[in-house]
Amino acid sequence: MILNSKFYKILQKIKEYDLVEENKSVIKLTEKGVFFADEVVRLFYEPNYIPKGREYFEEGILNPYILNS
């Protein structure tokens, strides 16, 4: 699947943590990804539209401000 360059970095990182899987036509959450679905979705928000400030999130892979910087 050809990935939009804007999301490539995010998708690669969450694939490393087994949160999503992809084949030629589909990208979907894994069982672990479903558990963290709300956090995974936030990674795709534009930084100006993340509903809470940076101080609300712990440092780590699911911090939307880290991958969106």
C-alpha atoms as a printed R data frame, in Angstrom:
   type eleno elety resid chain resno      x      y      z
1  ATOM     1    CA   MET     A     1  0.000  0.000  0.000
2  ATOM     2    CA   ILE     A     2  1.314  3.433 -0.843
3  ATOM     3    CA   LEU     A     3  1.229  5.508  2.310
4  ATOM     4    CA   ASN     A     4  0.714  9.213  2.452
5  ATOM     5    CA   SER     A     5  4.063 10.717  3.441
6  ATOM     6    CA   LYS     A     6  2.351 12.687  6.221
7  ATOM     7    CA   PHE     A     7  1.319  9.470  7.992
8  ATOM     8    CA   TYR     A     8  4.248  7.235  7.051
9  ATOM     9    CA   LYS     A     9  6.267  8.015 10.208
10 ATOM    10    CA   ILE     A    10  3.254  7.450 12.479
11 ATOM    11    CA   LEU     A    11  2.263  4.193 10.785
12 ATOM    12    CA   GLN     A    12  5.788  2.808 10.917
13 ATOM    13    CA   LYS     A    13  6.089  3.606 14.630
14 ATOM    14    CA   ILE     A    14  2.758  2.068 15.613
15 ATOM    15    CA   LYS     A    15  3.517 -0.997 13.472
16 ATOM    16    CA   GLU     A    16  6.724 -1.456 15.495
17 ATOM    17    CA   TYR     A    17  4.584 -1.691 18.620
18 ATOM    18    CA   ASP     A    18  2.106 -4.107 17.003
19 ATOM    19    CA   LEU     A    19 -0.780 -1.646 17.143
20 ATOM    20    CA   VAL     A    20 -1.661 -1.906 13.434
21 ATOM    21    CA   GLU     A    21 -1.162 -4.364 10.622
22 ATOM    22    CA   GLU     A    22 -1.419 -3.832  6.906
23 ATOM    23    CA   ASN     A    23 -1.655 -5.731  3.678
24 ATOM    24    CA   LYS     A    24 -1.907 -4.492  0.090
25 ATOM    25    CA   SER     A    25 -5.332 -2.933  0.550
26 ATOM    26    CA   VAL     A    26 -6.059 -2.510  4.281
27 ATOM    27    CA   ILE     A    27 -4.514 -0.979  7.370
28 ATOM    28    CA   LYS     A    28 -6.267 -2.117 10.544
29 ATOM    29    CA   LEU     A    29 -5.812 -2.169 14.283
30 ATOM    30    CA   THR     A    30 -4.458 -5.323 15.870
31 ATOM    31    CA   GLU     A    31 -6.076 -6.739 19.003
32 ATOM    32    CA   LYS     A    32 -3.624 -4.674 21.062
33 ATOM    33    CA   GLY     A    33 -4.344 -1.646 18.864
34 ATOM    34    CA   VAL     A    34 -8.071 -1.964 19.547
35 ATOM    35    CA   PHE     A    35 -7.328 -1.771 23.270
36 ATOM    36    CA   PHE     A    36 -5.445  1.503 22.678
37 ATOM    37    CA   ALA     A    37 -7.715  2.753 19.863
38 ATOM    38    CA   ASP     A    38 -8.422  6.185 21.386
39 ATOM    39    CA   GLU     A    39 -4.720  6.827 21.865
40 ATOM    40    CA   VAL     A    40 -3.814  5.543 18.389
41 ATOM    41    CA   VAL     A    41 -6.381  7.822 16.728
42 ATOM    42    CA   ARG     A    42 -4.957 10.873 18.514
43 ATOM    43    CA   LEU     A    43 -1.619 10.255 16.800
44 ATOM    44    CA   PHE     A    44 -3.237 11.278 13.499
45 ATOM    45    CA   TYR     A    45 -4.632 14.614 14.761
46 ATOM    46    CA   GLU     A    46 -3.096 17.827 13.552
47 ATOM    47    CA   PRO     A    47 -1.223 19.285 16.566
48 ATOM    48    CA   ASN     A    48 -3.534 22.328 16.676
49 ATOM    49    CA   TYR     A    49 -6.551 20.036 17.115
50 ATOM    50    CA   ILE     A    50 -5.319 17.672 19.826
51 ATOM    51    CA   PRO     A    51 -8.021 18.120 22.476
52 ATOM    52    CA   LYS     A    52 -5.713 18.316 25.498
53 ATOM    53    CA   GLY     A    53 -2.447 20.123 26.127
54 ATOM    54    CA   ARG     A    54  0.967 18.468 26.020
55 ATOM    55    CA   GLU     A    55  1.140 18.364 29.829
56 ATOM    56    CA   TYR     A    56 -1.880 16.000 29.867
57 ATOM    57    CA   PHE     A    57  0.067 13.187 28.153
58 ATOM    58    CA   GLU     A    58  2.844 11.028 29.549
59 ATOM    59    CA   GLU     A    59  6.011 10.798 27.468
60 ATOM    60    CA   GLY     A    60  5.933  7.692 25.295
61 ATOM    61    CA   ILE     A    61  4.883  6.179 21.996
62 ATOM    62    CA   LEU     A    62  1.210  7.145 22.376
63 ATOM    63    CA   ASN     A    63  1.906 10.796 23.161
64 ATOM    64    CA   PRO     A    64  0.428 12.581 20.102
65 ATOM    65    CA   TYR     A    65  2.772 15.528 20.507
66 ATOM    66    CA   ILE     A    66  5.909 13.403 20.090
67 ATOM    67    CA   LEU     A    67  5.121 11.932 16.662
68 ATOM    68    CA   ASN     A    68  3.483 15.138 15.411
69 ATOM    69    CA   SER     A    69  6.486 17.355 16.123
